[in-house]
Amino acid sequence: MGLGYAVYYFKEVVPNYEAQAKADLQDMYALQDNYEKSHSSYVGTFSQLGFSRGGRLNSNVLTSEDGRYRYQLVRIVPDQYGRIVKYSIEARPAA
């Protein structure tokens, strides 16, 4: 077994958790955009968003299904009427 096998093993067998986190973020932003189109506001909590990819929701922190990443809505900016017009989603390794 040489270096080529090690590279192949890492590329093909070792899970790429960052790719899953990126896919989760893209899904969350798409859900937020869909919600905003029908409600004229973004949501301020994940429980309002209804993101159900098997993660665990604790307060406003969503942990990925595999427990490797935590997501949180941050920098939430409401307008004068209380509608959320800007937000960010933060993704961090859970451990």
C-alpha positions as CSV (number, residue, x, y, z in Angstrom):
1,M,0.0,0.0,0.0
2,G,1.4,3.3,-1.1
3,L,0.6,6.9,-0.9
4,G,-1.9,6.6,-3.8
5,Y,-4.0,4.1,-1.8
6,A,-3.9,6.5,1.3
7,V,-5.1,9.4,-0.9
8,Y,-7.8,7.3,-2.5
9,Y,-9.0,6.0,0.9
10,F,-9.1,9.5,2.4
11,K,-10.9,10.9,-0.6
12,E,-13.4,8.1,-1.1
13,V,-14.0,6.6,2.3
14,V,-13.5,9.2,5.0
15,P,-16.7,11.3,5.3
16,N,-16.5,14.9,4.4
17,Y,-18.4,16.6,7.2
18,E,-17.7,20.1,5.9
19,A,-19.6,19.3,2.7
20,Q,-22.6,18.1,4.7
21,A,-22.5,21.3,6.8
22,K,-22.4,23.4,3.6
23,A,-25.4,21.4,2.2
24,D,-27.3,22.0,5.5
25,L,-26.5,25.7,5.3
26,Q,-27.8,25.9,1.7
27,D,-31.0,24.2,2.8
28,M,-31.5,26.5,5.7
29,Y,-31.0,29.6,3.5
30,A,-33.4,28.2,0.9
31,L,-36.0,27.6,3.6
32,Q,-35.5,31.1,4.9
33,D,-36.0,32.5,1.4
34,N,-39.2,30.5,0.9
35,Y,-40.5,31.6,4.2
36,E,-39.7,35.3,3.5
37,K,-41.5,35.2,0.2
38,S,-44.7,34.0,1.8
39,H,-44.5,36.0,5.1
40,S,-42.5,39.1,4.2
41,S,-40.2,38.3,7.1
42,Y,-37.4,35.9,7.9
43,V,-37.7,33.7,10.9
44,G,-35.8,34.4,14.1
45,T,-35.7,30.8,15.4
46,F,-35.1,27.4,13.9
47,S,-38.3,26.1,15.5
48,Q,-40.2,28.6,13.2
49,L,-38.3,27.4,10.2
50,G,-39.2,23.8,10.5
51,F,-35.8,22.4,9.4
52,S,-36.1,18.7,9.8
53,R,-33.0,16.9,8.6
54,G,-32.9,14.8,11.8
55,G,-31.0,17.4,13.9
56,R,-31.6,18.2,17.5
57,L,-33.0,21.6,18.4
58,N,-32.0,23.1,21.8
59,S,-33.2,26.6,22.3
60,N,-32.0,28.4,19.2
61,V,-29.1,26.0,18.5
62,L,-29.6,23.3,16.0
63,T,-27.2,20.3,16.1
64,S,-26.7,18.3,13.0
65,E,-28.0,14.7,12.8
66,D,-24.5,13.3,13.2
67,G,-23.7,15.7,16.1
68,R,-20.6,17.2,14.4
69,Y,-21.9,20.8,13.7
70,R,-24.0,23.3,15.5
71,Y,-26.0,26.0,13.7
72,Q,-27.3,29.2,15.2
73,L,-29.2,32.2,13.8
74,V,-27.2,35.2,14.6
75,R,-27.1,39.0,13.8
76,I,-30.9,39.1,13.6
77,V,-32.0,42.5,12.5
78,P,-35.7,43.5,12.7
79,D,-37.3,46.5,11.0
80,Q,-39.5,49.0,12.8
81,Y,-42.5,46.6,12.7
82,G,-40.6,43.7,14.2
83,R,-40.2,41.8,10.9
84,I,-36.8,40.2,10.5
85,V,-35.1,41.7,7.4
86,K,-31.5,40.5,7.9
87,Y,-29.9,37.5,9.6
88,S,-26.9,35.2,9.4
89,I,-26.5,31.5,10.2
90,E,-23.4,30.5,12.0
91,A,-22.0,26.9,11.6
92,R,-19.4,25.6,14.0
93,P,-18.0,22.2,14.8
94,A,-19.8,20.8,17.8
95,A,-16.8,19.3,19.6
